[in-house]
Amino acid sequence: MVANGVGNPNSSLIVLYRIVNSESDSSDPLFNAFSMPRPKKGPTLATVKQNCRALNGLSHLGPEGYHWRVCVEEKPAPGEESSRGSMSWWDIQDENAVLPIKEASSSQLGKFFAPPKEDTSDATTKAVRGAAKGMMRAMAGAVAGSDG
């Protein structure tokens, strides 16, 4: 969950979620999201389920038809290097336990919804660019030769 309106007790939360039905689904880096009011005592799984309207259309059981887990940012052990960006998924044992909230900027949130950028320095990309340039030169030469 991400806070929207840091420091404002009446702010809303953006809940990021992912539906995983198979091993291949779990490799998808993108998330779905919905907004909900920020509860006074903090969000719990019970309040998240009450506010997740989209899941009512996906299953006749609504939010109860899914196994819920929370994504937690890993903290490095004392003396170890930071494992920045390392996350793990934890089962929720108590629906009424307060869940963690991560403060995030709009650009940080955008990373959850944008597909990963492809590496343009890879050898295949360079080879394709080189082949395209060669083809353009050949076409230009053929056009120039046919004019004469």
C-alpha positions as CSV (number, residue, x, y, z in Angstrom):
1,M,0.0,0.0,0.0
2,V,1.2,3.5,-0.8
3,A,0.2,6.6,0.9
4,N,-1.2,9.4,-1.2
5,G,-1.0,12.7,0.6
6,V,1.8,12.2,3.1
7,G,1.0,13.5,6.5
8,N,-2.7,14.1,5.9
9,P,-4.8,11.9,8.1
10,N,-7.7,12.2,5.6
11,S,-5.7,11.1,2.7
12,S,-6.3,8.0,0.6
13,L,-4.2,4.9,0.0
14,I,-3.3,3.4,-3.3
15,V,-3.4,-0.4,-3.0
16,L,-1.2,-2.2,-5.5
17,Y,-2.2,-5.8,-6.2
18,R,-1.4,-8.6,-8.6
19,I,-3.5,-11.6,-9.5
20,V,-1.4,-14.7,-9.9
21,N,-3.1,-17.9,-11.2
22,S,0.0,-19.7,-12.5
23,E,3.8,-19.7,-12.4
24,S,4.0,-17.5,-15.5
25,D,1.7,-14.9,-14.0
26,S,4.1,-14.4,-11.1
27,S,6.9,-13.2,-13.5
28,D,4.8,-10.3,-14.7
29,P,6.2,-7.2,-13.0
30,L,3.1,-5.0,-13.4
31,F,0.4,-4.3,-10.8
32,N,-3.3,-3.4,-10.7
33,A,-4.4,-0.7,-8.2
34,F,-7.3,0.9,-6.5
35,S,-7.7,3.8,-4.1
36,M,-9.3,3.5,-0.7
37,P,-9.8,5.9,2.3
38,R,-7.0,5.7,4.9
39,P,-8.4,4.1,8.0
40,K,-7.6,5.9,11.3
41,K,-5.9,2.9,12.8
42,G,-4.2,1.9,9.5
43,P,-5.2,-0.5,6.8
44,T,-5.9,-4.1,7.5
45,L,-6.7,-7.0,5.1
46,A,-10.3,-6.8,6.1
47,T,-10.5,-3.1,5.1
48,V,-8.7,-3.7,1.9
49,K,-11.1,-6.5,0.9
50,Q,-14.1,-4.2,1.7
51,N,-12.7,-1.6,-0.7
52,C,-11.5,-3.8,-3.6
53,R,-14.6,-3.6,-5.8
54,A,-12.9,-4.9,-9.0
55,L,-12.5,-8.4,-7.6
56,N,-16.3,-8.8,-7.3
57,G,-16.5,-9.0,-11.1
58,L,-13.7,-11.6,-11.3
59,S,-15.0,-14.1,-8.9
60,H,-18.5,-14.9,-7.5
61,L,-16.8,-15.0,-4.1
62,G,-15.4,-11.5,-4.6
63,P,-12.2,-10.7,-2.6
64,E,-12.8,-13.9,-0.5
65,G,-12.1,-16.0,-3.5
66,Y,-8.4,-15.2,-3.4
67,H,-5.4,-16.0,-1.3
68,W,-4.0,-12.7,-0.1
69,R,-0.3,-11.9,0.6
70,V,1.5,-8.7,1.4
71,C,4.6,-7.5,-0.4
72,V,7.3,-6.4,2.1
73,E,10.5,-4.6,1.3
74,E,13.4,-6.6,2.6
75,K,15.7,-4.9,5.2
76,P,19.4,-5.8,5.1
77,A,20.9,-7.5,8.1
78,P,23.3,-5.3,10.2
79,G,26.6,-5.0,8.5
80,E,25.3,-6.2,5.1
81,E,24.9,-4.1,2.0
82,S,21.5,-2.7,1.2
83,S,19.3,-5.1,-0.8
84,R,17.6,-2.1,-2.4
85,G,14.4,-3.0,-4.3
86,S,14.4,-6.5,-2.9
87,M,10.8,-7.6,-2.0
88,S,9.2,-10.7,-0.7
89,W,5.6,-11.9,-0.4
90,W,4.3,-12.8,3.0
91,D,1.1,-14.6,4.0
92,I,-1.3,-12.7,6.1
93,Q,-2.2,-14.6,9.3
94,D,-4.6,-12.0,10.9
95,E,-7.1,-10.1,8.7
96,N,-7.3,-7.4,11.4
97,A,-3.5,-6.8,11.8
98,V,-2.4,-3.4,10.5
99,L,-0.5,-3.7,7.2
100,P,2.6,-1.7,6.2
101,I,2.3,1.5,4.2
102,K,5.1,2.7,1.9
103,E,5.4,6.4,1.2
104,A,6.1,6.8,-2.6
105,S,6.4,9.6,-5.1
106,S,4.4,9.6,-8.4
107,S,7.5,8.6,-10.3
108,Q,8.1,5.6,-7.9
109,L,4.5,4.6,-8.4
110,G,4.8,4.9,-12.2
111,K,7.5,2.1,-12.1
112,F,4.8,-0.4,-10.9
113,F,2.6,0.3,-14.0
114,A,5.1,0.8,-16.8
115,P,6.6,-2.1,-18.6
116,P,10.4,-2.5,-18.0
117,K,12.6,-0.7,-20.5
118,E,14.4,-2.9,-22.9
119,D,18.2,-2.7,-23.0
120,T,19.1,-1.0,-26.3
121,S,22.8,-1.8,-26.0
122,D,22.3,-5.5,-26.6
123,A,24.1,-7.1,-29.6
124,T,20.9,-8.1,-31.4
125,T,19.7,-4.6,-31.5
126,K,23.0,-3.4,-32.8
127,A,23.0,-6.1,-35.5
128,V,19.4,-5.1,-36.6
129,R,20.3,-1.4,-36.8
130,G,23.4,-2.3,-38.8
131,A,21.4,-4.5,-41.2
132,A,18.8,-1.8,-41.6
133,K,21.4,0.9,-42.4
134,G,23.0,-1.5,-45.0
135,M,19.6,-2.2,-46.6
136,M,18.9,1.6,-46.8
137,R,22.3,2.2,-48.5
138,A,21.7,-0.7,-50.9
139,M,18.2,0.7,-51.8
140,A,19.6,4.2,-52.2
141,G,22.3,2.8,-54.5
142,A,19.8,0.8,-56.5
143,V,17.5,3.9,-56.9
144,A,20.5,6.1,-57.9
145,G,21.7,3.4,-60.4
146,S,18.2,3.1,-62.0
147,D,18.1,6.9,-62.6
148,G,21.2,6.8,-64.8
